Amino acid sequence: MTDNTMTDTDDLKTHLLVAIEASASLDALEAVRVDALGKQGRVTQLLKTMGALSPEERQARGPAIHGLREAVTSAIAARKSHLEQVALDAQLASEALDMTLPADAPLPGTVHPVSQVMDELAEIFADLGFAVASGPEMETDWHNFGALNIPETHPARAMHDTFYLAGREDSDPNDRETPRVLRTHTSPVQIRTMLANKPPIRIIAPGRTYRSDSDATHTPMFHQVEGLVIDKGITLGHLKWTLETFLKAFFERDDIVLRLRPSYFPFTEPSAEVDVGYSVVKGKRVIGGSEGWMEVLGSGMVHPKVIEACGLDPDEWQGFAFGCGIDRLAMLKYGMDDLRPFFDGDIRWLKHYGFSALDMPTLSGGVGTPA
Ligand code: PHE
């Protein structure tokens, strides 16, 4: 390939620089590089001739030859990075997804059972006149404990395995603005709702809650739903009727039997834990009947101190509250026996237990019809 007529370095330089600039692809550029700088390349040949030159000639011609090699090398590098950029741009343009196009295949995702149960709860309680309320997951001590009649020294605080937030030591436990804990239950939403709304109040508050606990039936993050009714003349009878109506609608059975057991929560008086009866069918526990009892929720009449902490007169306003684990409800209704896969994000589990996004729970259609 050596062109013997073109030995003049300036002409060669011009020729090579034009060829480099004209190469339209990385392959073409590589061919030019080999032609110039390869073992048999023209610049390489020229460099080899330097050995045969006299010291004077070398001094005269050396800088031009070395200059040629440098100019060609850097022109190739510049052209190479330009061509690579062009190739990358073309690839990105060809791989672009138009997110505004309508889907032409069935939706691949499923609705998580926890979301499904939350939708079912909202649907059931909306029919009873309850609104859906919410509160922050990073909560103040005051909302999570103090206002719920759980003072700093109360043993119930230890029962909650609380996750404390950084900076807690330097802040005031009665500060109503600065978050100090991850909420250990949804009960602080009772406080926020009573502070922000005039009674009568009827709300449910589903959401995430956190406790430092982990085994087959406990995860550090889990879900609860809170219920709160504040009105005049509210009694335990209203609580029992509401829970019975809710659980019958949720499990879609009329043979739901409830058992209220006296219990203790600092924010309710009296307090009751609620068990729901189950039967054993083919060795499996099925909700309904009363062969055995399973605890499903905590409840009670809202403590006068809690009503007072929210600026209401407990002689005028009474109410009931309940709190229930949503994950547990989902397990009981849809037959999962381990809680941990709920939060693994395993696509196979989600396909098996998930619900169609288009299958919204409605009372008329049955709130829990599986996809
Ligand atoms: N917050 C309680 C818990 O997490 C449940 C509860 C809510 C009990 C409301 C009574 C009234 O265990």
Residues whose N, C-alpha, C, O or C-beta is under 5 A from the ligand:
A	BS01	LIG	T184 H185 S187 F265 T268 G298 S299 G300 A321 F322 G323
